[in-house]
């Protein structure tokens, strides 16, 4: 399944605090969809086939020309994010800095064999977890 979003502003669903897309067979999600949700505290994508975007790719985007990327999701710099459920998402090894700029207090990566090849993806959130 695929999520289509036509964004004409820098924000979507500005009052939404929790979003549960678990068990929806999602594979294609606009990469920056969650960064446009200013008050999101909880995201549950468990049991979907997703990837986390590499930080290097994000750093190369300019604010005027963000590409529409659908094969990975951005969690970086979502300051309101506290709870993230990614159980059984067939995650590949997470890139370093994947959760940089979040305030996660709960992170579920269960049933993702090989998602944590080393501790570098968790270093940026070690003070909040």
Secondary structure per residue as TSV (DSSP state, phi and psi in degrees):
chain	resnum	aa	ss	phi	psi
A	1	X	-	360.0	161.9
A	2	X	B	-137.9	144.3
A	3	X	-	-104.2	127.5
A	4	X	-	-108.2	130.3
A	5	X	-	-137.8	124.7
A	6	X	-	-103.1	108.3
A	7	X	-	-104.8	123.5
A	8	X	-	-111.3	-3.8
A	9	X	S	-127.4	-179.4
A	10	X	S	-88.8	11.2
A	11	X	-	-148.6	140.6
A	12	X	S	-130.2	147.1
A	13	X	S	44.6	61.0
A	14	X	T	-64.1	-18.2
A	15	X	T	-104.2	-1.6
A	16	X	-	-70.5	130.4
A	17	X	-	-111.0	-25.7
A	18	X	E	-135.6	139.1
A	19	X	E	-136.2	125.1
A	20	X	E	-120.0	107.6
A	21	X	-	-110.9	20.7
A	22	X	T	-63.4	147.3
A	23	X	T	56.7	43.8
A	24	X	S	-114.8	8.1
A	25	X	-	55.3	36.7
A	26	X	-	-74.8	140.2
A	27	X	-	-131.4	-27.8
A	28	X	B	-123.6	113.6
A	29	X	-	-129.5	135.0
A	30	X	-	-54.4	129.9
A	31	X	T	-53.7	-41.5
A	32	X	T	-102.4	18.4
A	33	X	T	-57.1	-40.6
A	34	X	G	-77.8	-26.5
A	35	X	G	-70.4	-14.9
A	36	X	G	-89.0	-2.8
A	37	X	-	-101.8	95.5
A	38	X	T	-64.3	-27.1
A	39	X	T	-114.9	16.6
A	40	X	-	-69.6	126.9
A	41	X	-	-112.4	-25.8
A	42	X	E	-134.3	128.2
A	43	X	E	-128.2	127.5
A	44	X	E	-120.4	108.3
A	45	X	-	-112.9	16.3
A	46	X	T	-52.6	144.7
A	47	X	T	63.0	39.2
A	48	X	S	-128.3	162.0
A	49	X	-	-98.6	91.2
A	50	X	-	-126.0	166.2
A	51	X	-	-130.6	155.8
A	52	X	B	-100.3	128.7
A	53	X	-	-64.0	139.5
A	54	X	-	-67.8	141.8
A	55	X	H	-62.0	-36.0
A	56	X	H	-58.3	-38.2
A	57	X	H	-67.0	-40.0
A	58	X	H	-66.4	-39.1
A	59	X	H	-64.3	-23.3
A	60	X	T	-84.3	-10.8
A	61	X	-	-75.5	140.7
A	62	X	-	-98.9	156.7
A	63	X	S	-64.9	-28.0
A	64	X	S	-81.9	-25.4
A	65	X	-	-128.7	56.3
A	66	X	-	-71.4	124.2
A	67	X	-	-74.8	154.9
A	68	X	-	-87.5	105.5
A	69	X	-	-110.4	133.0
A	70	X	-	-121.6	3.8
A	71	X	S	-104.4	5.4
A	72	X	-	-155.0	164.6
A	73	X	B	-122.3	142.9
A	74	X	-	-99.0	127.7
A	75	X	-	-114.8	-9.1
A	76	X	T	-65.0	138.9
A	77	X	T	63.0	29.9
A	78	X	-	-96.8	88.9
A	79	X	T	-63.6	-28.7
A	80	X	T	-81.6	-13.4
A	81	X	-	-69.8	123.1
A	82	X	-	-115.4	-35.8
A	83	X	E	-126.6	126.7
A	84	X	E	-134.0	120.1
A	85	X	E	-109.5	112.3
A	86	X	-	-126.9	31.8
A	87	X	T	-64.2	134.9
A	88	X	T	54.3	51.2
A	89	X	S	-106.9	8.7
A	90	X	-	55.5	39.5
A	91	X	-	-67.0	139.9
A	92	X	-	-83.8	173.8
A	93	X	-	-51.8	128.9
A	94	X	-	-70.7	138.9
A	95	X	-	-74.2	150.5
A	96	X	T	-57.3	140.8
A	97	X	T	79.3	9.7
A	98	X	T	-58.2	-30.2
A	99	X	T	-115.3	16.3
A	100	X	T	-59.0	136.0
A	101	X	T	83.9	10.1
A	102	X	-	-106.1	169.4
A	103	X	-	-120.1	45.8
A	104	X	-	-59.5	133.7
A	105	X	S	-115.0	-14.6
A	106	X	E	-140.1	126.3
A	107	X	E	-136.6	117.0
A	108	X	E	-107.0	109.4
A	109	X	-	-114.7	19.8
A	110	X	T	-62.8	151.7
A	111	X	T	59.2	36.4
A	112	X	-	-126.5	78.1
A	113	X	T	-61.5	122.1
A	114	X	T	90.0	1.7
A	115	X	S	-66.0	-34.9
A	116	X	-	-109.6	90.6
A	117	X	S	-76.3	-31.4
A	118	X	S	-153.1	-179.3
A	119	X	G	-85.9	-1.9
A	120	X	G	-59.5	-34.1
A	121	X	G	-65.5	-19.9
A	122	X	G	-99.1	-8.9
A	123	X	G	-58.7	-39.9
A	124	X	G	-69.5	-18.6
A	125	X	G	-115.1	11.6
A	126	X	T	-61.0	-27.3
A	127	X	T	-79.9	-20.6
A	128	X	T	-101.3	-23.8
A	129	X	-	-79.6	360.0
